[in-house]
C-alpha cells in the first residue's frame, strides 16, 4: 500500500474521527473509517484499522463494537458525559460574569468534548435570550491573574470602574491603580467578587466586583500578612453581602406555611420553625436593617411580616412611604 506523509499520524487521525463522529447512537464501520481517513490523505485497510483500534483501547480510549447489521465502532465514554456538558453550557450562558462573546467561545470549546451529533444538543442559546451579561471582555484574564497571585502569595494592582449613563467607564480614585492582597474569590447573586486585604486602611478588608476590575497585574511584591486563623471568609461573606450586611439585629418574623422551603433556603436548614397556627409560623433570626432584607420580605406581600423589633417595622414603613411618594401616593 502506498504511504503518504500523513501515514505516521494515522492513529491520531483515527482517534479524532471516532471522537468527533461517533457515540452510542452514531457508529462507524471499518469501511466508514477507511473513507474518513482517506479524506486526510491517510490510506488504510481493514487489518490496520483493527490494529489501531486495539492500540487506542490500550491507550485508554473506551471504544466499543456493535456487531451485526447496522453495527460499527463508537466511543462509549468520555471525560464529560452529555448531561454534564449541558449543565456547563447552561452555566456559561446564564453567567453574568462573562460576556456573550466569551460565552459562545466557551460553548464551542465544550462542544468539542463530545461527538458532532451530540454537540447539536448543546445549542441551547434560545433558552437564555435576554439574559443580562457583563460588558467587560477581560474578566477571564482578571480571574486568572487573581488566582495566580493568591497561589503565589503576591499582591495585585488593578483599575476599578463603574459605568455612566452613556455606558462609558468611570474609573475610581481618579484612575489611580489599587494595590491589594487578594484573599479569596466569592460568588454572590450572579456576580464574582474579590475579597482583598490592605494593611494601609482602618478597615483592611474590602470587596471588589471582578467584572469592574481591569488591567489586573500580579506584582513582585509579597502579600500583606494578616491573621488568617482569626479571619473567616464564610463569616465575612455573610456579614458583607445581601441582608446580612453590617451589624445584625435579632428579629422575629412571621410567614405563611407555604414559605417554609423559602425560609429554610434563606436562613438555613437548622432554623427553628415555631408553628403559630395551621397556616403560619414564626422564626427568630439575625438580620440587618438593609433595603435588601426589607425588599426580600416585601416580595412575599401578605405572606411575610416583621413582628419584632419595632425599629425594623418602622424601617419597612419608611421604605413603603418612600415608594408610595415616588409613585404619587402616600401612606
C-alpha positions in Angstrom: 0.0 0.0 0.0 1.5 3.4 -0.9 2.4 5.5 2.0 1.6 9.3 2.4 3.3 11.8 4.6 0.4 11.6 7.0 0.7 7.8 7.4 2.5 8.1 10.7 -0.3 10.2 12.1 -2.9 7.5 11.3 -3.7 6.6 14.9 -4.2 10.3 15.8 -6.5 10.9 12.9 -8.4 7.7 13.8 -8.8 8.9 17.4 -10.1 12.3 16.1 -12.6 10.7 13.7 -14.0 8.4 16.4 -14.3 11.2 19.0 -15.9 13.7 16.5 -18.2 11.4 14.7 -19.3 8.5 17.0 -21.3 8.0 20.1 -23.8 5.3 21.2 -26.3 6.4 18.6 -23.8 7.0 15.8 -21.4 4.3 14.8 -18.8 3.8 12.1 -17.9 0.6 10.2 -14.3 -0.2 9.3 -15.2 0.9 5.7 -16.6 4.2 7.0 -13.3 4.8 8.9 -11.2 3.9 5.9 -13.1 6.5 3.8 -12.8 9.1 6.6 -9.0 8.6 6.8 -8.7 8.9 3.1 -10.0 12.5 3.4 -6.9 13.2 5.5 -4.8 11.5 2.8 -4.2 8.5 5.0 -4.6 5.1 3.2 -5.7 2.2 5.4 -7.0 -1.3 5.2 -9.3 -3.3 7.5 -6.5 -5.1 9.3 -4.6 -1.8 10.1 -7.9 -0.3 11.4 -8.4 -3.2 13.8 -4.8 -3.0 15.0 -5.0 0.8 15.5 -8.3 0.5 17.4 -6.7 -2.1 19.7 -3.8 0.3 20.3 -6.2 3.1 21.1 -8.0 0.9 23.6 -4.7 0.0 25.3 -4.0 3.8 25.4 -7.3 4.2 27.3 -10.0 5.1 24.8 -13.3 3.4 25.5 -14.1 2.1 22.0 -16.9 -0.4 21.7 -18.1 -2.5 18.7 -21.7 -3.3 17.9 -21.8 -6.4 15.8 -24.2 -7.3 13.1 -26.3 -5.3 10.6 -26.0 -1.5 11.2 -23.2 -2.2 13.7 -19.9 -0.4 14.0 -17.4 1.2 16.3 -18.1 4.1 18.6 -16.6 5.9 21.6 -18.6 4.6 24.6 -17.5 7.0 27.3 -15.7 10.4 27.6 -14.3 12.6 30.3 -17.6 14.6 30.3 -21.0 13.0 29.7 -23.6 14.8 27.7 -25.8 15.9 30.7 -22.6 17.3 32.4 -21.8 19.3 29.2 -25.4 20.6 29.1 -25.0 21.9 32.7 -21.8 23.6 31.8 -23.3 25.2 28.7 -26.2 26.5 30.7 -23.9 27.9 33.3 -21.8 29.7 30.6 -25.0 31.1 29.0 -26.6 32.3 32.3 -23.5 33.7 34.0 -23.3 37.4 34.1 -19.6 37.2 34.8 -18.7 36.6 31.2 -19.7 38.4 28.0 -22.0 36.9 25.3 -18.9 36.6 23.1 -16.9 34.8 25.7 -19.9 32.5 26.4 -20.1 31.5 22.8 -16.4 30.8 22.6 -16.5 28.7 25.7 -19.5 26.7 24.4 -17.7 26.0 21.1 -14.8 24.5 23.2 -17.2 22.5 25.3 -18.8 21.2 22.1 -15.5 19.6 21.1 -15.7 17.3 24.2 -18.5 15.2 22.6 -19.4 14.0 19.2 -20.6 16.3 16.5 -24.1 14.9 16.6 -24.4 15.2 20.4 -22.9 18.7 20.2 -26.0 19.8 18.3 -27.9 19.3 21.6 -25.7 21.9 23.3 -27.1 24.7 21.1 -29.3 26.0 23.9 -29.0 29.7 23.3 -32.7 30.2 22.8 -33.3 29.3 26.5 -31.2 32.2 27.8 -32.1 35.1 25.4 -32.3 38.4 27.1 -30.0 37.4 30.0 -28.0 40.4 31.3 -24.3 39.9 30.6 -21.2 41.9 31.6 -19.7 44.4 29.1 -16.2 43.6 30.4 -14.3 41.4 27.9 -11.2 41.0 30.2 -12.9 39.1 33.1 -11.3 35.8 32.1 -7.8 37.3 32.5 -8.6 39.1 35.7 -9.7 35.9 37.3 -6.6 34.1 36.1 -4.3 36.8 37.5 -6.1 36.9 40.8 -5.8 33.1 41.3 -2.2 33.2 40.3 -1.5 35.9 42.9 -3.3 34.0 45.7 -1.4 30.8 44.9 2.0 32.6 44.9 1.2 34.9 47.9 1.7 38.1 45.9 -0.1 41.4 45.7 -2.1 42.6 42.6 -2.7 46.0 41.1 -5.8 47.0 39.1 -8.0 49.7 37.9 -11.6 49.8 39.1 -14.6 51.4 37.4 -18.3 51.9 37.1 -20.5 52.9 34.1 -22.1 56.3 33.4 -25.4 56.8 31.6 -23.5 56.5 28.2 -22.2 53.1 29.2 -18.7 54.6 29.4 -16.3 53.6 32.1 -15.7 56.0 35.0 -12.6 55.0 36.9 -12.4 55.2 40.7 -9.7 57.1 42.6 -9.1 59.4 39.6 -7.9 56.3 37.7 -5.1 55.5 40.2 -4.3 51.9 40.5 -5.5 49.9 43.5 -2.8 47.7 45.2 -4.2 44.9 47.3 -3.5 41.5 48.7 -6.0 39.1 47.2 -7.6 36.8 49.9 -10.4 34.9 48.2 -12.9 34.8 45.4 -16.6 34.5 46.1 -19.8 34.3 44.2 -22.9 36.3 45.2 -26.2 36.9 43.3 -24.7 36.2 39.9 -21.6 38.3 40.5 -18.0 37.3 41.2 -16.2 39.2 43.9 -12.6 39.5 45.1 -12.1 39.8 48.9 -8.9 41.7 49.3 -6.7 43.0 52.2 -4.6 46.1 52.7 -2.8 47.0 56.0 -2.9 50.7 54.9 -6.6 51.1 55.8 -8.6 51.3 59.0 -11.0 48.7 57.5 -8.3 46.4 55.9 -10.7 44.0 54.1 -12.7 45.1 51.1 -14.7 43.6 48.2 -14.4 44.3 44.5 -16.7 43.2 41.7 -14.4 41.3 39.3 -16.2 42.4 36.2 -15.5 46.0 37.3 -11.7 45.3 37.5 -9.4 45.8 34.6 -5.7 45.7 33.8 -5.1 43.3 36.7 -1.4 42.7 37.2 0.4 40.3 39.6 3.1 42.3 41.4 6.5 41.1 42.5 5.7 42.5 46.0 4.8 39.9 48.6 1.3 39.9 50.0 0.5 41.7 53.3 0.4 39.4 56.2 -2.8 39.1 58.3 -4.1 36.7 61.0 -5.5 34.0 58.8 -6.6 31.9 61.8 -8.8 34.8 63.0 -10.3 35.6 59.6 -13.3 33.5 58.4 -14.1 34.0 54.8 -17.6 32.5 55.3 -18.3 34.9 58.2 -17.0 37.8 56.1 -19.3 37.0 53.2 -22.3 36.6 55.4 -21.6 39.9 57.0 -20.9 41.8 53.8 -23.5 40.6 51.3 -27.2 40.9 51.0 -29.5 41.0 54.0 -26.6 40.3 56.5 -24.5 43.4 55.5 -23.2 45.3 58.5 -24.3 44.8 62.1 -27.1 42.3 62.6 -30.1 42.5 65.0 -32.4 39.9 66.4 -35.7 39.8 64.6 -39.0 37.8 64.9 -40.6 37.2 61.5 -43.9 35.6 60.6 -44.5 33.6 57.4 -47.3 31.8 55.6 -46.9 28.0 55.8 -46.3 27.9 52.0 -43.0 29.7 52.6 -41.3 27.0 54.7 -38.9 26.0 52.0 -38.0 29.6 51.1 -37.3 30.4 54.7 -35.1 27.4 55.2 -33.2 28.2 52.0 -32.6 31.7 53.2 -31.7 31.2 56.8 -30.5 27.6 56.9 -31.9 24.2 57.4 -31.3 24.3 61.1 -33.6 27.4 61.6 -36.2 26.6 64.3 -39.8 27.0 63.0 -42.4 27.9 65.6 -45.9 27.0 64.4 -48.5 29.6 65.4 -51.5 28.3 63.5 -52.3 25.8 60.8 -51.3 28.4 58.2 -48.5 30.4 59.8 -45.2 30.1 61.6 -42.6 32.4 63.1 -38.8 32.3 63.2 -36.2 34.2 65.4 -33.2 35.1 63.2 -30.5 37.7 63.0 -30.8 40.1 60.0 -29.6 43.6 59.1 -31.7 46.6 58.6 -31.0 47.0 54.9 -33.1 47.6 51.8 -32.0 44.1 50.6 -33.7 42.4 53.6 -36.7 44.7 53.6 -37.2 44.1 49.8 -36.9 40.4 50.4 -39.7 40.5 52.9 -41.8 42.8 50.8 -41.8 40.5 47.8 -43.9 38.0 49.7 -46.6 40.6 50.3 -49.2 39.4 52.9 -47.4 36.2 53.4 -44.5 37.6 55.4 -44.5 40.1 58.3 -41.8 41.6 60.6 -43.1 41.2 64.2 -40.1 42.5 66.1 -38.2 44.7 66.7 -40.3 47.9 66.3 -37.4 49.7 64.7 -37.4 47.1 61.9 -41.1 47.5 61.4 -40.6 51.3 61.2 -37.8 50.8 58.6 -40.2 48.8 56.5 -42.9 51.5 56.8 -40.4 54.2 55.8 -39.4 52.3 52.7 -43.0 51.8 51.8 -43.7 55.5 52.3 -40.8 56.5 50.0 -42.0 54.1 47.3 -45.6 55.5 47.5 -44.4 59.1 47.3 -42.4 58.3 44.2 -45.5 56.9 42.5 -47.7 59.8 43.6 -49.4 58.4 46.7 -48.7 58.4 50.4 -49.4 56.1 53.3 
